[in-house]
Amino acid sequence: MAYDVIVLGSGPGGYPAAIRASQLGFKVAIIEKESLGGVCLNWGCIPTKALLKSAQVFDYMKHSADYGIKSNGVEHDFGAVIKRSRGVADKMSKGVQFLMKKNKIDVVMGFGKIAGKGKIEVTAADGKKQTVEAKYIIIATGARSRELPAMKIDGKKIIGYREAMVLPEQPKTMIVVGSGAIGVEFADFYNSMGTKVTVVEFMPRVVPVEDEDISKELEKQLKKKGITIMTSAEVTKTDTSGAGVKATVKSASGETVIEADILLSAVGIQSNLENIGLEENGIKTEKGKIVVDKYLQTSVPGILAIGDCSPGQALAHVASKEGINAAEYCAFLEKKSTHQPEPMDYNNIPGCTYCTPEIASVGFTEKAAKEAGFEVKVGKFPFMASGKASAAGSTEGFVKVIFDAKYGEFLGAHMIGSGVTEIIAEVVVARKLETTFHEILGSVHPHPTMSEALKEATAAAYGEAIDI
């Protein structure tokens, strides 16, 4: 079976790459070993948001009296919550199936392995093998939960994110190891459902990639909800011989043993590079990632790599844009397009975490901006001063903006609060357009909205704040 482009993996990088390649006039196939949509649609971004929405609705109902609404004896059905999440994921996966048909993309189910120049050997679930060929191969194999020796995942007492989404019954107690996006989202969900949650973080603060002010605020809000937070702490040993799991946690104050029904390991991800023919075909890797150039080409001509198996941020929206860029670069090489795609700007990628309150950020943190040599102007606007936030009963958090003092360049923005993941795109576009503080202040923001906090924070940076 011969094609112009074969995409190995159908996640949020793979399926957009296949669709864009088809739009550009290529004959395309996509290879998938499990479910169309990959981890994001089936076991990641989408089903976790469904779980968190259920938790948010439950929380609203428990506190409905704050809004003048009486609701007595509110309960949740944990099984039904899980079932709804799986239904949302299944619907999205079926949507990708439709998109493949619409764009005339052949779907080859099985495990793909590069088997020479322009060739991929596909082994189906029943063991049958077939070879597909193409001039261009785009590797989009994604990633999986990273395992640490002290916390070997057994799928029952020590689990990864996949098992956390489909537990047969709700645990009374849970230890979450790692406080990145995956860790805090699950900690928040299970805590909202009534599970007693302890978060163990190796670094000195939760969500360690975020601006320090964001970390402090999130820790305060999580503790307020009853979640126990242990930072600068490491799980050195686990024991699953009893009814639950015992975790030995080492910190500055010494060692302590924590017991829980379940331990969720959320210590990051590991790229899926094994057994896909990289070494045999001279495709270079470094630090567990496939080495690529700015056009996402690997060390072997005709083979590109995108998403979590390559060095960019491990985010679905990064993979999607990389997939589109990879397809467009193949089109440029084949003279189906007259221009090369603009290389990715990895310093203008928004990061979002969907716990309550949400976190959204883009660009430099305050510390990183100073370390890069910028003299900065920083402004903050608390949602406590927002009319929309007060009306919604969601006054937690703030918007923080960072500008270059010399030229007014928009260096970064960091937000924590209700709905901030919907606001951050304004900053991404503003930074793409090389906008300064002047344009933000000169753009009329609608009132009352959460989004006007961005303008108010900008005004605060320049001593022009009205509402604080």
Phi and psi in degrees as a GROMACS rama.xvg file:
@    title "Ramachandran Plot"
@    xaxis  label "Phi"
@    yaxis  label "Psi"
@TYPE xy
-111.889  136.246  ALA-2
-134.263  171.573  TYR-3
-85.1114  -43.3873  ASP-4
-134.237  132.157  VAL-5
-118.681  132.151  ILE-6
-108.667  125.55  VAL-7
-97.4018  97.3511  LEU-8
114.797  136.634  GLY-9
-118.194  29.464  SER-10
-76.0072  -162.421  GLY-11
-67.5085  -9.57268  PRO-12
-95.2812  -44.7188  GLY-13
-66.3757  -48.2171  GLY-14
-71.867  -34.5142  TYR-15
-65.4505  -35.2256  PRO-16
-60.7123  -43.9368  ALA-17
-65.0718  -43.7514  ALA-18
-65.1208  -44.9561  ILE-19
-65.0182  -38.7075  ARG-20
-62.1674  -40.6643  ALA-21
-64.8699  -42.2138  SER-22
-59.7351  -31.2557  GLN-23
-85.3222  3.75833  LEU-24
97.5274  10.5627  GLY-25
-86.2383  152.187  PHE-26
-87.6299  121.13  LYS-27
-125.608  143.417  VAL-28
-128.194  150.819  ALA-29
-126.282  137.097  ILE-30
-110.672  130.152  ILE-31
-140.614  130.507  GLU-32
-87.9995  -15.7727  LYS-33
-131.831  -84.6054  GLU-34
-133.231  137.192  SER-35
-59.6628  137.505  LEU-36
104.2  -14.715  GLY-37
62.6907  -159.34  GLY-38
-62.1422  -43.5798  VAL-39
-55.5211  -53.7227  CYS-40
-74.348  -34.0198  LEU-41
-97.3055  -34.5051  ASN-42
-136.66  10.1092  TRP-43
-132.643  -112.505  GLY-44
-46.2787  -52.3444  CYS-45
-74.1269  -54.9108  ILE-46
-64.3856  -30.34  PRO-47
-66.854  -36.5297  THR-48
-66.2732  -33.7556  LYS-49
-64.838  -43.2479  ALA-50
-60.7486  -45.9471  LEU-51
-65.8727  -32.5562  LEU-52
-66.4731  -41.6292  LYS-53
-60.0142  -42.7774  SER-54
-63.1235  -39.2377  ALA-55
-65.6481  -43.1047  GLN-56
-62.0416  -43.6731  VAL-57
-60.2077  -42.6014  PHE-58
-64.6736  -42.0683  ASP-59
-58.5706  -44.8654  TYR-60
-65.5755  -38.1509  MET-61
-65.2025  -28.9813  LYS-62
-112.342  24.3539  HIS-63
-62.3788  -26.4117  SER-64
-60.4735  -27.7687  ALA-65
-63.4992  -21.3808  ASP-66
-106.455  10.8117  TYR-67
79.8266  19.2575  GLY-68
-115.398  129.132  ILE-69
-92.2292  129.875  LYS-70
-146.476  113.474  SER-71
-102.911  146.88  ASN-72
62.1385  40.038  GLY-73
-70.733  128.573  VAL-74
-130.906  161.095  GLU-75
-118.542  153.337  HIS-76
-108.778  100.212  ASP-77
-57.774  -42.7316  PHE-78
-60.7681  -39.875  GLY-79
-69.6679  -34.6117  ALA-80
-63.045  -46.1441  VAL-81
-63.1216  -42.4533  ILE-82
-61.8054  -41.9031  LYS-83
-62.1194  -43.3466  ARG-84
-59.6222  -44.7618  SER-85
-65.7042  -35.4881  ARG-86
-63.9027  -41.5141  GLY-87
-62.462  -45.2553  VAL-88
-61.9565  -44.9969  ALA-89
-61.6346  -39.8508  ASP-90
-62.9613  -42.3103  LYS-91
-67.3809  -38.4472  MET-92
-64.5987  -39.8302  SER-93
-64.5589  -32.6758  LYS-94
-62.2718  -37.3006  GLY-95
-68.3358  -38.2656  VAL-96
-56.2349  -45.021  GLN-97
-61.3818  -42.8148  PHE-98
-64.1802  -34.353  LEU-99
-64.997  -43.8739  MET-100
-65.5784  -44.7114  LYS-101
-57.8052  -38.5791  LYS-102
-96.6092  11.8604  ASN-103
55.6306  44.2393  LYS-104
-101.691  127.369  ILE-105
-76.4005  131.988  ASP-106
-104.134  121.568  VAL-107
-110.906  112.38  VAL-108
-86.1065  130.339  MET-109
149.001  178.417  GLY-110
-92.6311  121.087  PHE-111
-96.4912  138.856  GLY-112
-136.23  128.109  LYS-113
-64.8906  127.597  ILE-114
-125.348  39.9138  ALA-115
119.77  178.643  GLY-116
-59.4704  115.973  LYS-117
70.0687  16.1025  GLY-118
-124.655  140.106  LYS-119
-130.043  126.902  ILE-120
-91.2643  126.252  GLU-121
-112.391  123.087  VAL-122
-104.736  116.316  THR-123
-74.9031  170.019  ALA-124
-59.8638  -29.8584  ALA-125
-87.0357  4.72173  ASP-126
93.2187  -9.27181  GLY-127
-69.2827  141.035  LYS-128
-114.544  147.507  LYS-129
-145.997  157.596  GLN-130
-115.144  131.888  THR-131
-116.902  149.259  VAL-132
-128.07  149.303  GLU-133
-160.286  157.524  ALA-134
-71.1376  -35.1102  LYS-135
-123.287  138.029  TYR-136
-121.845  129.908  ILE-137
-112.39  114.557  ILE-138
-85.1802  123.23  ILE-139
-140.924  56.4806  ALA-140
-85.0399  -5.16525  THR-141
69.8449  -151.908  GLY-142
-150.832  173.802  ALA-143
-139.736  175.036  ARG-144
-59.3424  135.698  SER-145
-81.8961  138.663  ARG-146
-107.039  137.905  GLU-147
-106.602  146.185  LEU-148
-55.153  -33.5343  PRO-149
-77.5512  -10.9127  ALA-150
-137.284  69.2602  MET-151
-70.2961  122.329  LYS-152
-71.5332  122.711  ILE-153
-107.961  -3.10091  ASP-154
80.4509  -3.063  GLY-155
-122.782  -59.2166  LYS-156
-101.339  -33.2312  LYS-157
-114.573  114.556  ILE-158
-124.384  163.138  ILE-159
-105.363  -171.998  GLY-160
-64.3705  -31.2081  TYR-161
-64.1363  -47.8295  ARG-162
-66.6202  -31.9816  GLU-163
-63.7733  -21.3739  ALA-164
-86.7324  -14.5649  MET-165
-135.713  33.5417  VAL-166
-60.0537  135.516  LEU-167
-65.2728  -29.2003  PRO-168
-145.966  155.426  GLU-169
-73.4376  127.894  GLN-170
-73.2813  148.189  PRO-171
-76.3273  -33.2024  LYS-172
-135.531  147.614  THR-173
-148.806  139.972  MET-174
-105.973  127.378  ILE-175
-110.552  118.064  VAL-176
-100.903  114.328  VAL-177
108.497  131.587  GLY-178
-122.657  34.1323  SER-179
-74.557  -165.813  GLY-180
-56.6916  -47.0621  ALA-181
-62.3678  -46.5671  ILE-182
-62.0462  -49.2101  GLY-183
-73.3768  -29.5507  VAL-184
-65.709  -45.5753  GLU-185
-69.9373  -37.2992  PHE-186
-58.9381  -44.1766  ALA-187
-66.0201  -44.3307  ASP-188
-60.5716  -53.5056  PHE-189
-66.9524  -35.7007  TYR-190
-62.2715  -43.3549  ASN-191
-62.4619  -33.2319  SER-192
-76.5347  -12.268  MET-193
112.882  2.32729  GLY-194
-76.8908  139.62  THR-195
-81.2647  116.902  LYS-196
-115.358  135.525  VAL-197
-119.14  127.268  THR-198
-103.355  127.639  VAL-199
-113.151  120.268  VAL-200
-123.179  128.966  GLU-201
-68.0484  -36.192  PHE-202
-79.2094  168.364  MET-203
-69.9281  -11.4679  PRO-204
-147.744  156.125  ARG-205
-70.6884  165.723  VAL-206
31.8155  64.2747  VAL-207
-64.1328  -17.7445  PRO-208
-80.4358  -12.1611  VAL-209
-84.3136  168.272  GLU-210
-58.0801  144.721  ASP-211
-58.8072  -35.8967  GLU-212
-64.1019  -35.4935  ASP-213
-65.8625  -45.1534  ILE-214
-57.3265  -45.8429  SER-215
-61.796  -44.3422  LYS-216
-66.6054  -42.3881  GLU-217
-64.9846  -43.5117  LEU-218
-58.1373  -41.7956  GLU-219
-61.0027  -44.0114  LYS-220
-70.1332  -38.7569  GLN-221
-66.0205  -41.6292  LEU-222
-64.354  -36.9992  LYS-223
-60.6237  -31.4265  LYS-224
-80.4447  -8.82649  LYS-225
101.368  7.50291  GLY-226
-82.4026  131.912  ILE-227
-83.8518  130.552  THR-228
-116.142  126.633  ILE-229
-121.569  110.026  MET-230
-103.4  167.389  THR-231
49.3872  43.1956  SER-232
-131.847  147.591  ALA-233
-135.728  133.088  GLU-234
-80.1922  115.495  VAL-235
-99.4827  -17.4317  THR-236
-160.067  146.41  LYS-237
-131.487  148.936  THR-238
-133.081  116.993  ASP-239
-111.185  18.4651  THR-240
-72.9131  -22.1217  SER-241
-91.4796  -157.183  GLY-242
-67.6129  -37.027  ALA-243
-120.755  -135.243  GLY-244
-132.084  137.958  VAL-245
-110.529  127.389  LYS-246
-115.51  125.599  ALA-247
-87.9031  119.297  THR-248
-112.98  124.344  VAL-249
-102.428  129.409  LYS-250
-140.985  -175.648  SER-251
-61.3238  -28.5656  ALA-252
-85.9049  0.423223  SER-253
117.974  -159.983  GLY-254
-104.143  142.163  GLU-255
-139.127  151.732  THR-256
-109.006  124.497  VAL-257
-109.964  135.787  ILE-258
-110.076  143.753  GLU-259
-157.447  165.994  ALA-260
-69.9774  -39.753  ASP-261
-137.836  143.845  ILE-262
-116.975  123.584  LEU-263
-99.6865  118.193  LEU-264
-88.2277  112.786  SER-265
-127.082  54.1493  ALA-266
-99.3815  29.845  VAL-267
105.036  -172.989  GLY-268
-127.285  163.518  ILE-269
-130.47  128.64  GLN-270
-62.9143  146.25  SER-271
-88.2378  89.1379  ASN-272
-113.847  -11.3752  LEU-273
-73.2327  139.291  GLU-274
60.9901  26.0808  ASN-275
-109.829  12.9097  ILE-276
85.6262  22.1732  GLY-277
-69.0446  -55.3396  LEU-278
-62.0201  -45.1641  GLU-279
-61.8888  -26.2081  GLU-280
-107.91  12.6127  ASN-281
71.4655  24.03  GLY-282
-85.6184  115.865  ILE-283
-72.9952  141.261  LYS-284
-127.471  157.312  THR-285
-152.013  127.895  GLU-286
51.7331  42.8843  LYS-287
74.8804  17.03  GLY-288
-132.699  153.838  LYS-289
-79.506  129.539  ILE-290
-74.2718  129.006  VAL-291
-134.243  159.453  VAL-292
-93.0126  -172.744  ASP-293
-66.6296  -16.7342  LYS-294
-100.077  11.862  TYR-295
72.1661  18.2236  LEU-296
-79.8076  139.3  GLN-297
-81.6123  -173.826  THR-298
-70.4869  -9.11991  SER-299
-110.178  121.077  VAL-300
-55.3479  137.966  PRO-301
88.5937  -6.32452  GLY-302
-118.981  125.15  ILE-303
-117.604  161.81  LEU-304
-139.763  139.488  ALA-305
-138.9  165.659  ILE-306
74.5846  -152.748  GLY-307
-66.5626  -14.5919  ASP-308
-86.5352  -3.97592  CYS-309
-116.102  174.116  SER-310
-73.5868  -15.076  PRO-311
-63.0221  172.345  GLY-312
-56.3311  141.106  GLN-313
-81.9614  74.5711  ALA-314
-133.852  143.474  LEU-315
-58.7407  -42.0343  ALA-316
-70.7506  -26.5099  HIS-317
-67.7533  -47.0883  VAL-318
-58.9429  -42.1977  ALA-319
-61.4736  -47.2248  SER-320
-67.6057  -39.1522  LYS-321
-62.0461  -39.3011  GLU-322
-61.2434  -43.8026  GLY-323
-64.3727  -44.4203  ILE-324
-60.7599  -41.5471  ASN-325
-62.213  -44.3661  ALA-326
-63.0659  -41.4487  ALA-327
-68.9857  -31.1338  GLU-328
-70.1881  -39.364  TYR-329
-60.0895  -39.7762  CYS-330
-65.304  -37.4112  ALA-331
-64.4793  -43.9775  PHE-332
-62.5703  -32.5012  LEU-333
-92.3055  6.2861  GLU-334
61.9717  26.4423  LYS-335
-86.5671  -11.3713  LYS-336
-138.878  146.018  SER-337
-91.9784  -5.08874  THR-338
-133.708  149.856  HIS-339
-78.7199  147.393  GLN-340
-66.5869  147.374  PRO-341
-69.7559  126.061  GLU-342
-58.3628  153.678  PRO-343
-62.872  140.142  MET-344
-102.967  97.3022  ASP-345
-75.4244  -3.74046  TYR-346
-94.9682  4.83976  ASN-347
-126.808  43.2868  ASN-348
-105.906  121.605  ILE-349
-74.3939  141.308  PRO-350
-114.683  135.477  GLY-351
-131.798  137.701  CYS-352
-126.625  131.389  THR-353
-105.189  26.9682  TYR-354
-71.5487  179.315  CYS-355
-114.261  117.645  THR-356
-74.0131  154.302  PRO-357
-71.383  160.362  GLU-358
-125.097  137.988  ILE-359
-144.204  139.55  ALA-360
-153.524  157.311  SER-361
-156.598  146.825  VAL-362
80.7645  -156.74  GLY-363
-71.9722  139.598  PHE-364
-75.0967  167.63  THR-365
-60.0851  -44.3747  GLU-366
-63.1047  -45.3578  LYS-367
-65.1512  -36.8151  ALA-368
-64.1592  -42.6457  ALA-369
-67.0713  -40.2794  LYS-370
-66.0196  -26.6297  GLU-371
-81.24  -1.8448  ALA-372
98.0632  4.68805  GLY-373
-79.5602  142.126  PHE-374
-90.1009  126.051  GLU-375
-114.916  153.766  VAL-376
-114.519  127.386  LYS-377
-119.691  133.929  VAL-378
-128.322  142.971  GLY-379
-130.45  141.97  LYS-380
-130.849  117.982  PHE-381
-80.6558  139.934  PRO-382
-65.8445  -16.2537  PHE-383
-57.8449  -27.2442  MET-384
-94.3712  4.1484  ALA-385
-92.0451  127.732  SER-386
-63.2285  -41.0913  GLY-387
-65.1867  -42.1272  LYS-388
-63.3028  -40.7348  ALA-389
-65.2777  -42.8782  SER-390
-63.8469  -35.7796  ALA-391
-82.264  -10.9331  ALA-392
72.5163  28.434  GLY-393
-130.38  70.6341  SER-394
-95.5685  5.83489  THR-395
-71.6069  144.392  GLU-396
93.0896  -168.431  GLY-397
-165.641  170.369  PHE-398
-114.759  132.175  VAL-399
-122.853  130  LYS-400
-122.755  150.219  VAL-401
-130.461  123.645  ILE-402
-122.411  151.771  PHE-403
-74.7557  122.874  ASP-404
-63.4397  -29.9563  ALA-405
-74.66  -49.7097  LYS-406
-114.538  -5.7025  TYR-407
80.1007  11.8969  GLY-408
-60.776  139.18  GLU-409
-80.6885  100.851  PHE-410
-83.4802  -35.4471  LEU-411
-175.253  162.019  GLY-412
-142.909  142.907  ALA-413
-139.301  124.165  HIS-414
-130.375  143.376  MET-415
-140.839  123.78  ILE-416
160.059  -177.677  GLY-417
-70.4372  125.712  SER-418
72.707  12.3021  GLY-419
-68.033  -21.3886  VAL-420
-65.8727  -19.413  THR-421
-87.1289  -18.0449  GLU-422
-89.4522  -29.6608  ILE-423
-61.2271  -26.6343  ILE-424
-59.8572  -30.3653  ALA-425
-58.7974  -40.8475  GLU-426
-70.2363  -38.8658  VAL-427
-59.5701  -48.0282  VAL-428
-65.7292  -42.6447  VAL-429
-58.8432  -44.2731  ALA-430
-69.4826  -35.4487  ARG-431
-61.2175  -36.8309  LYS-432
-85.2517  4.55959  LEU-433
58.67  39.8745  GLU-434
-69.9013  147.131  THR-435
-107.58  178.658  THR-436
-57.2126  -32.1243  PHE-437
-60.3508  -43.6982  HIS-438
-69.3127  -35.2091  GLU-439
-64.7542  -46.2753  ILE-440
-66.7423  -30.6474  LEU-441
-83.3993  -7.28258  GLY-442
-94.9009  120.859  SER-443
-73.049  120.803  VAL-444
-96.2138  141.709  HIS-445
-68.4262  146.729  PRO-446
-125.272  138.312  HIS-447
-90.4367  128.289  PRO-448
-142.239  162.027  THR-449
-69.4198  -28.6316  MET-450
-67.3958  -25.1679  SER-451
-68.0124  -12.9805  GLU-452
-61.304  -28.9538  ALA-453
-65.3728  -45.1782  LEU-454
-64.7604  -40.8713  LYS-455
-65.725  -37.9074  GLU-456
-65.586  -39.5494  ALA-457
-63.1204  -43.2298  THR-458
-61.05  -39.4427  ALA-459
-63.0159  -35.5466  ALA-460
-63.7004  -26.7167  ALA-461
-112.948  20.182  TYR-462
68.5414  25.5482  GLY-463
-119.286  18.5143  GLU-464
-64.4998  139.387  ALA-465
-98.6255  -43.8423  ILE-466
-98.6888  6.9543  ASP-467
